[in-house]
């Protein structure tokens, strides 16, 4: 079968349905996953997309063809699959989801035992090659079995164990599930807290009738921002489609960057577990490193990407890891990302410090001025070395690191330029000690990489 190679990404499989990803492709991925993992049992679950039931069924059929038994967990969030794979001691699992992408997309996120992710370097590339080179092992003489299970109540208990619910104050909170998988478990979690909750887009609906489930895009935050301001709520919390990422809006309606959320979550852990190690991605504001130092922890900068963050966290036994894109990872959740634990930790931190979210953020907003991620489209990936070399040549008097792209560090400003893992883009993240300096240096670096 002619399969589009572009669907095999650095961290998942993703493409348009049914043109790039369809039932036959899903069946082949199921066969490839079973052949790669070589395990007696895997778990499969799916998000709310209209195409997800058929794709999940086809992937399970493919795995069973190879003799692998399958547990069908039905519809749930990606981080719930991680929980299921560990709880039920499975050799791996697959979640049918396209995460935050529009409704015409779908895909697969895959893990091995212990909820360790498959990536382009480890697993996804092998499965791709087996499929496109027609090297899948022949079907097994005995097909695997299929059974069903659920994990919702146990998952809720696991997530709530990260906080002391009795500490949490009766905040006014607006929640936006984006018609995605947060609608499945957020109600059960918030029932355990004294908060006054307003729910937006909690009907699970893969046609996304209200807005796309991608809170990083401003227009998708309009509803929650307006409601937070209208109600004078303490904060807003929004999730992406498969609910493995969450995003925060303060009481004034201002969106909070993932850098600052990472810094607050690091503080939340260090208050409870002094001296712990925190891993953060190299795009992040210096706020993260400074907060960790102030609270006596160890901050380790890391390469971007969940496979790299999870691996490093295991190596150094980090209690928490954060990426600016809203992925937050927890040692006590199998070093995996979770979209509900951060919501509870922020509420607990606000309660313990007796401060609003805006108050907690004020010191960051007065000191760290960040550009956010700015993309520059290239004609092809072949241009990347030349553009990065130009950056390096221009800033020879800086501290330069090449962990991922080029990081340039001065005492009062810094930036990272790195290529995208999936498309011909250069991504710039820049920070400076004042708004004027941030804008000046941002424009200077953009002119250089676009020149």
C-alpha positions as a Markdown table, in Angstrom:
| # | Residue | x | y | z |
|---|---|---|---|---|
| 1 | Unk | 0.0 | 0.0 | 0.0 |
| 2 | Unk | 1.2 | 3.5 | -0.8 |
| 3 | Unk | 1.5 | 5.3 | 2.6 |
| 4 | Unk | 2.3 | 9.0 | 2.9 |
| 5 | Unk | 5.7 | 9.2 | 4.8 |
| 6 | Unk | 4.9 | 12.7 | 6.0 |
| 7 | Unk | 2.4 | 11.3 | 8.6 |
| 8 | Unk | 5.3 | 9.8 | 10.6 |
| 9 | Unk | 6.3 | 12.7 | 12.8 |
| 10 | Unk | 9.0 | 13.1 | 15.5 |
| 11 | Unk | 6.6 | 12.3 | 18.4 |
| 12 | Unk | 3.5 | 10.8 | 16.8 |
| 13 | Unk | 1.7 | 9.8 | 13.6 |
| 14 | Unk | -0.6 | 12.6 | 12.3 |
| 15 | Unk | -2.4 | 13.6 | 9.1 |
| 16 | Unk | -5.6 | 14.4 | 7.3 |
| 17 | Unk | -8.4 | 11.8 | 7.5 |
| 18 | Unk | -9.1 | 9.9 | 5.2 |
| 19 | Unk | -6.6 | 11.2 | 2.6 |
| 20 | Unk | -3.4 | 10.6 | 4.6 |
| 21 | Unk | -4.7 | 8.5 | 7.6 |
| 22 | Unk | -7.5 | 6.0 | 7.1 |
| 23 | Unk | -8.6 | 2.6 | 8.4 |
| 24 | Unk | -6.1 | 0.6 | 6.3 |
| 25 | Unk | -3.2 | 2.8 | 7.4 |
| 26 | Unk | -4.3 | 2.4 | 11.1 |
| 27 | Unk | -4.5 | -1.4 | 10.6 |
| 28 | Unk | -0.9 | -1.4 | 9.3 |
| 29 | Unk | 0.2 | 0.8 | 12.2 |
| 30 | Unk | -1.4 | -1.6 | 14.6 |
| 31 | Unk | 0.5 | -4.5 | 13.0 |
| 32 | Unk | 3.7 | -2.5 | 13.1 |
| 33 | Unk | 3.2 | -1.5 | 16.7 |
| 34 | Unk | 2.6 | -5.1 | 17.8 |
| 35 | Unk | 5.6 | -6.3 | 15.8 |
| 36 | Unk | 7.9 | -3.6 | 17.2 |
| 37 | Unk | 6.8 | -4.0 | 20.8 |
| 38 | Unk | 6.8 | -7.8 | 20.8 |
| 39 | Unk | 4.6 | -7.9 | 23.8 |
| 40 | Unk | 1.6 | -10.1 | 24.7 |
| 41 | Unk | -0.8 | -7.2 | 25.6 |
| 42 | Unk | -1.3 | -3.6 | 24.6 |
| 43 | Unk | -4.0 | -1.0 | 25.5 |
| 44 | Unk | -5.8 | 1.2 | 22.9 |
| 45 | Unk | -7.9 | 4.3 | 23.5 |
| 46 | Unk | -9.3 | 7.2 | 21.4 |
| 47 | Unk | -10.3 | 10.8 | 21.6 |
| 48 | Unk | -13.7 | 12.3 | 20.6 |
| 49 | Unk | -13.0 | 12.9 | 16.9 |
| 50 | Unk | -15.6 | 11.6 | 14.5 |
| 51 | Unk | -13.0 | 9.3 | 12.8 |
| 52 | Unk | -11.5 | 8.0 | 16.0 |
| 53 | Unk | -13.8 | 4.9 | 16.6 |
| 54 | Unk | -13.1 | 3.5 | 13.1 |
| 55 | Unk | -9.4 | 4.2 | 13.4 |
| 56 | Unk | -9.2 | 2.6 | 16.8 |
| 57 | Unk | -11.0 | -0.4 | 15.7 |
| 58 | Unk | -8.7 | -0.8 | 12.7 |
| 59 | Unk | -5.6 | -0.4 | 14.7 |
| 60 | Unk | -6.8 | -3.0 | 17.2 |
| 61 | Unk | -7.5 | -5.4 | 14.4 |
| 62 | Unk | -4.0 | -4.9 | 13.1 |
| 63 | Unk | -2.4 | -5.6 | 16.5 |
| 64 | Unk | -4.6 | -8.7 | 17.0 |
| 65 | Unk | -3.6 | -10.0 | 13.5 |
| 66 | Unk | 0.0 | -10.2 | 14.9 |
| 67 | Unk | -1.2 | -12.3 | 17.8 |
| 68 | Unk | -1.2 | -9.4 | 20.4 |
| 69 | Unk | -4.1 | -9.3 | 22.9 |
| 70 | Unk | -5.7 | -5.8 | 23.1 |
| 71 | Unk | -7.5 | -4.0 | 25.9 |
| 72 | Unk | -9.9 | -1.4 | 24.5 |
| 73 | Unk | -10.3 | 1.5 | 27.0 |
| 74 | Unk | -12.8 | 3.3 | 24.8 |
| 75 | Unk | -12.8 | 7.1 | 24.7 |
| 76 | Unk | -10.4 | 8.9 | 27.1 |
| 77 | Unk | -7.6 | 11.4 | 27.2 |
| 78 | Unk | -4.0 | 10.6 | 26.3 |
| 79 | Unk | -2.6 | 10.9 | 29.8 |
| 80 | Unk | -5.3 | 8.4 | 30.9 |
| 81 | Unk | -3.8 | 5.9 | 28.4 |
| 82 | Unk | -0.4 | 6.4 | 30.1 |
| 83 | Unk | -2.1 | 5.7 | 33.4 |
| 84 | Unk | -3.8 | 2.6 | 32.0 |
| 85 | Unk | -0.6 | 1.1 | 30.5 |
| 86 | Unk | 1.2 | 1.4 | 33.8 |
| 87 | Unk | -1.7 | 0.4 | 36.1 |
| 88 | Unk | -2.5 | -2.7 | 34.0 |
| 89 | Unk | 1.2 | -3.6 | 33.4 |
| 90 | Unk | 0.9 | -3.6 | 29.7 |
| 91 | Unk | 3.7 | -3.8 | 27.1 |
| 92 | Unk | 2.6 | -0.6 | 25.4 |
| 93 | Unk | -0.4 | 1.3 | 24.1 |
| 94 | Unk | -1.8 | 3.6 | 21.4 |
| 95 | Unk | -4.1 | 6.6 | 21.7 |
| 96 | Unk | -6.0 | 7.6 | 18.5 |
| 97 | Unk | -5.8 | 11.4 | 18.6 |
| 98 | Unk | -4.7 | 14.5 | 16.7 |
| 99 | Unk | -4.4 | 16.4 | 19.9 |
| 100 | Unk | -5.0 | 20.2 | 19.2 |
| 101 | Unk | -5.3 | 19.9 | 15.4 |
| 102 | Unk | -8.5 | 20.8 | 13.6 |
| 103 | Unk | -11.2 | 18.2 | 13.2 |
| 104 | Unk | -10.1 | 17.0 | 9.7 |
| 105 | Unk | -6.9 | 15.6 | 11.3 |
| 106 | Unk | -6.3 | 12.4 | 13.2 |
| 107 | Unk | -3.3 | 10.4 | 14.3 |
| 108 | Unk | -1.7 | 8.0 | 16.9 |
| 109 | Unk | 0.4 | 8.6 | 20.0 |
| 110 | Unk | 2.2 | 5.4 | 21.0 |
| 111 | Unk | 4.1 | 4.2 | 24.2 |
| 112 | Unk | 5.9 | 1.1 | 25.3 |
| 113 | Unk | 5.8 | -0.4 | 28.8 |
| 114 | Unk | 6.0 | 2.1 | 31.6 |
| 115 | Unk | 4.3 | 4.7 | 29.4 |
| 116 | Unk | 7.7 | 5.5 | 27.7 |
| 117 | Unk | 7.0 | 7.3 | 24.5 |
| 118 | Unk | 7.8 | 6.0 | 21.0 |
| 119 | Unk | 9.5 | 8.7 | 18.9 |
| 120 | Unk | 10.9 | 9.1 | 15.4 |
| 121 | Unk | 14.2 | 7.9 | 16.7 |
| 122 | Unk | 12.9 | 5.0 | 18.7 |
| 123 | Unk | 9.9 | 3.2 | 17.4 |
| 124 | Unk | 7.9 | 5.4 | 15.0 |
| 125 | Unk | 10.7 | 5.2 | 12.4 |
| 126 | Unk | 10.9 | 1.4 | 12.8 |
| 127 | Unk | 7.1 | 1.0 | 12.3 |
| 128 | Unk | 7.1 | 3.4 | 9.3 |
| 129 | Unk | 9.9 | 1.4 | 7.7 |
| 130 | Unk | 8.2 | -2.0 | 8.3 |
| 131 | Unk | 5.1 | -0.6 | 6.6 |
| 132 | Unk | 6.6 | 1.2 | 3.6 |
| 133 | Unk | 9.2 | -1.4 | 2.9 |
| 134 | Unk | 6.6 | -4.2 | 3.1 |
| 135 | Unk | 8.6 | -5.9 | 6.0 |
| 136 | Unk | 5.7 | -6.5 | 8.4 |
| 137 | Unk | 6.0 | -10.0 | 9.8 |
| 138 | Unk | 3.3 | -12.4 | 8.6 |
| 139 | Unk | 0.1 | -12.5 | 10.7 |
| 140 | Unk | 0.1 | -14.9 | 13.6 |
| 141 | Unk | -1.6 | -18.3 | 13.4 |
| 142 | Unk | -3.7 | -17.3 | 16.5 |
| 143 | Unk | -5.2 | -13.8 | 16.5 |
| 144 | Unk | -5.1 | -11.9 | 19.7 |
| 145 | Unk | -8.1 | -11.4 | 22.0 |
| 146 | Unk | -9.9 | -8.2 | 22.7 |
| 147 | Unk | -11.4 | -7.1 | 26.1 |
| 148 | Unk | -12.7 | -3.8 | 27.5 |
| 149 | Unk | -11.8 | -1.9 | 30.7 |
| 150 | Unk | -12.2 | 1.5 | 32.2 |
| 151 | Unk | -9.8 | 3.6 | 34.4 |
| 152 | Unk | -11.7 | 6.8 | 35.1 |
| 153 | Unk | -12.2 | 6.6 | 38.8 |
| 154 | Unk | -8.7 | 5.3 | 39.6 |
| 155 | Unk | -7.2 | 7.9 | 37.3 |
| 156 | Unk | -9.1 | 10.7 | 39.2 |
| 157 | Unk | -7.7 | 9.3 | 42.5 |
| 158 | Unk | -4.2 | 9.3 | 41.1 |
| 159 | Unk | -4.4 | 12.9 | 39.9 |
| 160 | Unk | -6.0 | 14.2 | 43.1 |
| 161 | Unk | -3.2 | 12.6 | 45.1 |
| 162 | Unk | -0.8 | 15.4 | 43.9 |
| 163 | Unk | -2.5 | 18.0 | 46.1 |
| 164 | Unk | -4.2 | 18.3 | 49.5 |
| 165 | Unk | -7.8 | 19.2 | 48.5 |
| 166 | Unk | -8.5 | 20.5 | 52.0 |
| 167 | Unk | -6.0 | 23.3 | 51.5 |
| 168 | Unk | -7.7 | 24.6 | 48.3 |
| 169 | Unk | -9.8 | 27.8 | 48.8 |
| 170 | Unk | -13.2 | 28.3 | 47.2 |
| 171 | Unk | -11.9 | 30.1 | 44.1 |
| 172 | Unk | -14.1 | 31.1 | 41.2 |
| 173 | Unk | -12.8 | 29.2 | 38.2 |
| 174 | Unk | -13.9 | 29.1 | 34.5 |
| 175 | Unk | -13.1 | 25.9 | 32.7 |
| 176 | Unk | -13.0 | 25.4 | 28.9 |
| 177 | Unk | -12.7 | 21.8 | 27.7 |
| 178 | Unk | -12.9 | 22.8 | 24.1 |
| 179 | Unk | -15.5 | 19.9 | 23.5 |
| 180 | Unk | -12.5 | 17.6 | 24.1 |
| 181 | Unk | -11.5 | 14.9 | 26.5 |
| 182 | Unk | -11.2 | 17.2 | 29.6 |
| 183 | Unk | -15.0 | 17.1 | 29.6 |
| 184 | Unk | -14.7 | 13.4 | 30.7 |
| 185 | Unk | -12.7 | 13.8 | 34.0 |
| 186 | Unk | -12.5 | 17.5 | 34.9 |
| 187 | Unk | -16.0 | 17.5 | 36.4 |
| 188 | Unk | -15.1 | 14.5 | 38.7 |
| 189 | Unk | -11.9 | 16.3 | 39.8 |
| 190 | Unk | -13.5 | 19.6 | 40.5 |
| 191 | Unk | -16.3 | 18.0 | 42.4 |
| 192 | Unk | -13.6 | 17.2 | 45.0 |
| 193 | Unk | -12.7 | 20.8 | 45.4 |
| 194 | Unk | -14.6 | 23.7 | 47.0 |
| 195 | Unk | -14.2 | 25.9 | 43.9 |
| 196 | Unk | -17.2 | 27.7 | 42.2 |
| 197 | Unk | -16.9 | 26.3 | 38.7 |
| 198 | Unk | -18.3 | 27.5 | 35.3 |
| 199 | Unk | -18.0 | 25.0 | 32.5 |
| 200 | Unk | -17.6 | 26.0 | 28.9 |
| 201 | Unk | -17.7 | 23.5 | 25.9 |
| 202 | Unk | -17.9 | 20.4 | 28.2 |
| 203 | Unk | -20.1 | 18.5 | 25.7 |
| 204 | Unk | -17.6 | 16.0 | 24.2 |
| 205 | Unk | -18.0 | 16.6 | 20.4 |
| 206 | Unk | -15.4 | 15.9 | 17.8 |
| 207 | Unk | -17.0 | 18.4 | 15.4 |
| 208 | Unk | -15.8 | 21.2 | 17.7 |
| 209 | Unk | -19.0 | 23.3 | 17.4 |
| 210 | Unk | -17.6 | 26.2 | 19.6 |
| 211 | Unk | -13.9 | 26.5 | 18.6 |
| 212 | Unk | -10.9 | 24.4 | 17.9 |
| 213 | Unk | -9.4 | 22.7 | 21.0 |
| 214 | Unk | -6.1 | 24.6 | 20.7 |
| 215 | Unk | -5.9 | 27.2 | 23.4 |
| 216 | Unk | -2.5 | 28.5 | 22.1 |
| 217 | Unk | -4.4 | 30.3 | 19.4 |
| 218 | Unk | -5.9 | 33.5 | 20.7 |
| 219 | Unk | -9.3 | 33.2 | 19.0 |
| 220 | Unk | -9.9 | 29.9 | 20.7 |
| 221 | Unk | -9.6 | 31.6 | 24.1 |
| 222 | Unk | -12.1 | 34.3 | 23.4 |
| 223 | Unk | -15.0 | 32.6 | 25.2 |
| 224 | Unk | -13.1 | 31.7 | 28.3 |
| 225 | Unk | -11.4 | 35.1 | 28.5 |
| 226 | Unk | -14.7 | 37.0 | 28.2 |
| 227 | Unk | -16.3 | 34.7 | 30.8 |
| 228 | Unk | -13.4 | 35.2 | 33.3 |
| 229 | Unk | -13.7 | 39.0 | 32.9 |
| 230 | Unk | -17.5 | 39.0 | 33.0 |
| 231 | Unk | -17.6 | 36.9 | 36.2 |
| 232 | Unk | -14.5 | 38.6 | 37.8 |
| 233 | Unk | -13.3 | 35.0 | 38.2 |
| 234 | Unk | -10.0 | 34.1 | 39.9 |
| 235 | Unk | -8.7 | 32.3 | 36.9 |
| 236 | Unk | -9.5 | 30.3 | 33.7 |
| 237 | Unk | -8.2 | 26.9 | 32.7 |
| 238 | Unk | -8.4 | 25.6 | 29.2 |
| 239 | Unk | -7.4 | 22.2 | 27.7 |
| 240 | Unk | -6.4 | 20.9 | 24.3 |
| 241 | Unk | -8.3 | 18.2 | 22.5 |
| 242 | Unk | -6.8 | 15.1 | 24.1 |
| 243 | Unk | -6.5 | 16.9 | 27.5 |
| 244 | Unk | -2.8 | 16.2 | 28.0 |
| 245 | Unk | -2.0 | 20.0 | 28.1 |
| 246 | Unk | -3.7 | 22.8 | 30.1 |
| 247 | Unk | -3.4 | 26.6 | 29.8 |
| 248 | Unk | -4.1 | 29.4 | 32.3 |
| 249 | Unk | -5.8 | 32.8 | 32.1 |
| 250 | Unk | -5.5 | 35.1 | 35.1 |
| 251 | Unk | -8.3 | 37.1 | 36.7 |
| 252 | Unk | -7.7 | 40.1 | 34.4 |
| 253 | Unk | -8.2 | 37.8 | 31.3 |
| 254 | Unk | -4.5 | 37.7 | 30.5 |
| 255 | Unk | -3.1 | 34.5 | 29.0 |
| 256 | Unk | -0.1 | 33.1 | 30.9 |
| 257 | Unk | 2.9 | 31.8 | 28.9 |
| 258 | Unk | 4.1 | 28.2 | 29.6 |
| 259 | Unk | 7.4 | 29.6 | 30.8 |
| 260 | Unk | 5.8 | 31.3 | 33.8 |
| 261 | Unk | 3.5 | 28.3 | 34.5 |
| 262 | Unk | 6.6 | 26.1 | 34.5 |
| 263 | Unk | 8.2 | 28.5 | 37.1 |
| 264 | Unk | 5.1 | 28.4 | 39.3 |
| 265 | Unk | 4.8 | 24.6 | 39.1 |
| 266 | Unk | 8.5 | 24.3 | 40.0 |
| 267 | Unk | 7.8 | 26.5 | 43.0 |
| 268 | Unk | 4.8 | 24.3 | 44.0 |
| 269 | Unk | 7.0 | 21.2 | 44.0 |
| 270 | Unk | 10.0 | 22.8 | 45.8 |
| 271 | Unk | 7.8 | 24.1 | 48.6 |
| 272 | Unk | 6.8 | 20.5 | 49.3 |
| 273 | Unk | 10.0 | 18.7 | 48.2 |
| 274 | Unk | 13.0 | 21.0 | 48.9 |
| 275 | Unk | 16.1 | 20.4 | 46.9 |
| 276 | Unk | 14.4 | 18.6 | 44.1 |
| 277 | Unk | 15.6 | 18.6 | 40.5 |
| 278 | Unk | 13.5 | 20.4 | 37.8 |
| 279 | Unk | 14.0 | 19.9 | 34.1 |
| 280 | Unk | 12.9 | 22.8 | 31.7 |
| 281 | Unk | 13.1 | 23.3 | 28.0 |
| 282 | Unk | 15.8 | 25.6 | 26.6 |
| 283 | Unk | 13.2 | 28.1 | 25.2 |
| 284 | Unk | 12.0 | 28.9 | 28.6 |
| 285 | Unk | 12.3 | 32.3 | 30.4 |
| 286 | Unk | 15.1 | 32.7 | 32.9 |
| 287 | Unk | 12.2 | 33.0 | 35.4 |
| 288 | Unk | 12.3 | 29.1 | 35.7 |
| 289 | Unk | 16.0 | 28.9 | 36.6 |
| 290 | Unk | 15.8 | 31.9 | 39.0 |
| 291 | Unk | 12.7 | 30.5 | 40.8 |
| 292 | Unk | 14.3 | 27.1 | 41.2 |
| 293 | Unk | 17.5 | 28.6 | 42.5 |
| 294 | Unk | 15.6 | 30.8 | 45.0 |
| 295 | Unk | 13.9 | 27.8 | 46.4 |
| 296 | Unk | 17.0 | 25.7 | 46.7 |
| 297 | Unk | 16.3 | 23.3 | 43.8 |
| 298 | Unk | 18.4 | 22.2 | 40.9 |
| 299 | Unk | 17.4 | 23.4 | 37.4 |
| 300 | Unk | 18.5 | 21.5 | 34.3 |
| 301 | Unk | 18.0 | 23.0 | 30.9 |
| 302 | Unk | 17.0 | 20.4 | 28.3 |
| 303 | Unk | 16.4 | 19.8 | 24.6 |
| 304 | Unk | 12.9 | 20.5 | 23.3 |
| 305 | Unk | 10.6 | 17.5 | 22.8 |
| 306 | Unk | 8.7 | 15.2 | 25.2 |
| 307 | Unk | 10.9 | 12.1 | 24.4 |
| 308 | Unk | 14.0 | 14.1 | 25.4 |
| 309 | Unk | 12.5 | 15.7 | 28.5 |
| 310 | Unk | 11.1 | 12.3 | 29.8 |
| 311 | Unk | 14.4 | 10.6 | 29.2 |
| 312 | Unk | 16.4 | 13.3 | 31.1 |
| 313 | Unk | 13.9 | 13.3 | 34.0 |
| 314 | Unk | 14.4 | 9.6 | 34.4 |
| 315 | Unk | 18.2 | 10.0 | 34.3 |
| 316 | Unk | 18.4 | 12.6 | 37.0 |
| 317 | Unk | 15.2 | 11.6 | 39.0 |
| 318 | Unk | 13.7 | 15.0 | 38.4 |
| 319 | Unk | 10.4 | 15.6 | 40.2 |
| 320 | Unk | 9.0 | 17.8 | 37.5 |
| 321 | Unk | 9.6 | 19.0 | 33.9 |
| 322 | Unk | 8.0 | 21.7 | 31.9 |
| 323 | Unk | 7.9 | 22.9 | 28.3 |
| 324 | Unk | 6.7 | 26.3 | 27.1 |
| 325 | Unk | 4.1 | 24.7 | 24.9 |
| 326 | Unk | 2.0 | 23.6 | 27.9 |
| 327 | Unk | 3.4 | 20.1 | 28.3 |
| 328 | Unk | 4.2 | 19.4 | 32.0 |
| 329 | Unk | 5.8 | 16.2 | 33.2 |
| 330 | Unk | 5.6 | 14.5 | 36.6 |
| 331 | Unk | 8.0 | 11.9 | 38.2 |
| 332 | Unk | 5.1 | 10.5 | 40.2 |
| 333 | Unk | 3.0 | 10.2 | 37.0 |
| 334 | Unk | 5.5 | 7.8 | 35.3 |
| 335 | Unk | 7.6 | 10.8 | 34.1 |
| 336 | Unk | 4.7 | 11.4 | 31.7 |
| 337 | Unk | 2.8 | 14.6 | 30.8 |
| 338 | Unk | -0.6 | 15.3 | 32.3 |
| 339 | Unk | -3.1 | 18.1 | 31.7 |
| 340 | Unk | -5.0 | 18.0 | 35.0 |
| 341 | Unk | -2.3 | 17.8 | 37.6 |
| 342 | Unk | -1.1 | 21.4 | 36.8 |
| 343 | Unk | -4.6 | 22.8 | 37.3 |
| 344 | Unk | -4.8 | 21.3 | 40.8 |
| 345 | Unk | -1.2 | 22.4 | 41.7 |
| 346 | Unk | -1.8 | 26.0 | 40.6 |
| 347 | Unk | -5.0 | 26.2 | 42.7 |
| 348 | Unk | -3.1 | 24.7 | 45.7 |
| 349 | Unk | -0.2 | 27.1 | 45.3 |
| 350 | Unk | -2.6 | 30.1 | 45.2 |
| 351 | Unk | -4.2 | 28.8 | 48.3 |
| 352 | Unk | -1.0 | 28.1 | 50.3 |
| 353 | Unk | 0.4 | 31.6 | 49.4 |
| 354 | Unk | -2.9 | 33.3 | 49.8 |
| 355 | Unk | -2.4 | 35.2 | 46.5 |
| 356 | Unk | -4.3 | 35.5 | 43.3 |
| 357 | Unk | -2.8 | 34.1 | 40.1 |
| 358 | Unk | -2.1 | 37.6 | 38.9 |
| 359 | Unk | -0.3 | 38.4 | 42.2 |
| 360 | Unk | 1.9 | 35.3 | 41.8 |
| 361 | Unk | 2.8 | 36.3 | 38.3 |
| 362 | Unk | 3.5 | 40.0 | 38.9 |
| 363 | Unk | 7.2 | 39.5 | 39.8 |
| 364 | Unk | 7.7 | 37.7 | 36.5 |
| 365 | Unk | 5.9 | 40.2 | 34.4 |
| 366 | Unk | 8.0 | 43.1 | 35.9 |
| 367 | Unk | 11.3 | 41.4 | 35.2 |
| 368 | Unk | 11.1 | 39.0 | 32.3 |
| 369 | Unk | 9.9 | 40.2 | 28.9 |
| 370 | Unk | 9.5 | 37.3 | 26.4 |
| 371 | Unk | 8.8 | 37.3 | 22.6 |
| 372 | Unk | 6.8 | 34.1 | 22.6 |
| 373 | Unk | 7.7 | 31.6 | 19.8 |
| 374 | Unk | 8.0 | 33.3 | 16.4 |
| 375 | Unk | 8.3 | 31.1 | 13.2 |
| 376 | Unk | 10.2 | 31.9 | 10.1 |
| 377 | Unk | 9.3 | 29.8 | 7.0 |
| 378 | Unk | 12.2 | 28.5 | 4.9 |
| 379 | Unk | 12.2 | 27.2 | 1.3 |
| 380 | Unk | 13.6 | 23.9 | 2.6 |
| 381 | Unk | 15.4 | 22.4 | 5.6 |
| 382 | Unk | 18.7 | 22.6 | 3.6 |
| 383 | Unk | 18.7 | 26.3 | 4.6 |
| 384 | Unk | 18.9 | 25.7 | 8.3 |
| 385 | Unk | 22.7 | 25.3 | 8.7 |
| 386 | Unk | 23.4 | 28.5 | 6.8 |
| 387 | Unk | 20.9 | 30.5 | 8.9 |
| 388 | Unk | 22.2 | 29.1 | 12.2 |
| 389 | Unk | 25.8 | 29.8 | 11.2 |
| 390 | Unk | 24.9 | 33.5 | 10.5 |
| 391 | Unk | 23.4 | 33.8 | 14.0 |
| 392 | Unk | 26.5 | 32.3 | 15.5 |
| 393 | Unk | 28.9 | 34.5 | 13.5 |
| 394 | Unk | 27.0 | 37.7 | 14.6 |
| 395 | Unk | 27.1 | 37.0 | 18.3 |
| 396 | Unk | 30.6 | 35.8 | 18.9 |
| 397 | Unk | 30.9 | 37.7 | 22.2 |
| 398 | Unk | 28.0 | 35.9 | 23.8 |
| 399 | Unk | 27.8 | 32.5 | 25.6 |
| 400 | Unk | 26.7 | 30.2 | 22.9 |
| 401 | Unk | 25.2 | 26.6 | 23.3 |
| 402 | Unk | 24.1 | 24.2 | 20.7 |
| 403 | Unk | 22.0 | 21.7 | 22.6 |
| 404 | Unk | 19.1 | 22.3 | 20.2 |
| 405 | Unk | 19.7 | 24.9 | 17.4 |
| 406 | Unk | 21.7 | 27.8 | 18.7 |
| 407 | Unk | 21.2 | 29.5 | 22.1 |
| 408 | Unk | 22.8 | 32.9 | 22.6 |
| 409 | Unk | 23.2 | 34.3 | 26.1 |
| 410 | Unk | 24.0 | 37.8 | 27.3 |
| 411 | Unk | 23.6 | 39.2 | 30.9 |
| 412 | Unk | 20.5 | 41.2 | 30.0 |
| 413 | Unk | 19.0 | 39.3 | 27.0 |
| 414 | Unk | 19.1 | 35.8 | 25.5 |
| 415 | Unk | 17.5 | 33.8 | 22.7 |
| 416 | Unk | 17.2 | 30.4 | 21.1 |
| 417 | Unk | 16.8 | 29.7 | 17.3 |
| 418 | Unk | 16.0 | 26.1 | 16.5 |
| 419 | Unk | 14.6 | 24.2 | 13.5 |
| 420 | Unk | 11.1 | 22.6 | 13.7 |
| 421 | Unk | 11.1 | 18.8 | 13.9 |
| 422 | Unk | 8.3 | 18.5 | 11.4 |
| 423 | Unk | 8.4 | 21.3 | 8.8 |
| 424 | Unk | 10.8 | 23.8 | 7.2 |
| 425 | Unk | 10.6 | 26.5 | 10.0 |
| 426 | Unk | 13.0 | 28.2 | 12.2 |
| 427 | Unk | 11.6 | 29.0 | 15.6 |
| 428 | Unk | 12.8 | 32.0 | 17.7 |
| 429 | Unk | 12.3 | 32.5 | 21.4 |
| 430 | Unk | 13.8 | 35.7 | 22.9 |
| 431 | Unk | 13.9 | 37.3 | 26.3 |
| 432 | Unk | 15.2 | 40.6 | 27.6 |
| 433 | Unk | 15.3 | 42.8 | 30.7 |
| 434 | Unk | 12.9 | 45.4 | 29.3 |
| 435 | Unk | 10.1 | 45.6 | 26.8 |
| 436 | Unk | 12.0 | 48.0 | 24.6 |
| 437 | Unk | 15.1 | 45.9 | 24.5 |
| 438 | Unk | 13.0 | 42.7 | 23.8 |
| 439 | Unk | 11.4 | 44.4 | 20.8 |
| 440 | Unk | 14.7 | 45.8 | 19.5 |
| 441 | Unk | 16.6 | 42.5 | 19.8 |
| 442 | Unk | 13.7 | 40.5 | 18.5 |
| 443 | Unk | 13.6 | 42.5 | 15.3 |
| 444 | Unk | 17.4 | 42.4 | 15.0 |
| 445 | Unk | 17.5 | 38.6 | 15.3 |
| 446 | Unk | 14.5 | 38.1 | 12.9 |
| 447 | Unk | 16.2 | 40.4 | 10.3 |
| 448 | Unk | 19.3 | 38.2 | 10.6 |
| 449 | Unk | 17.6 | 34.8 | 10.2 |
| 450 | Unk | 15.3 | 36.1 | 7.5 |
| 451 | Unk | 18.1 | 37.8 | 5.6 |
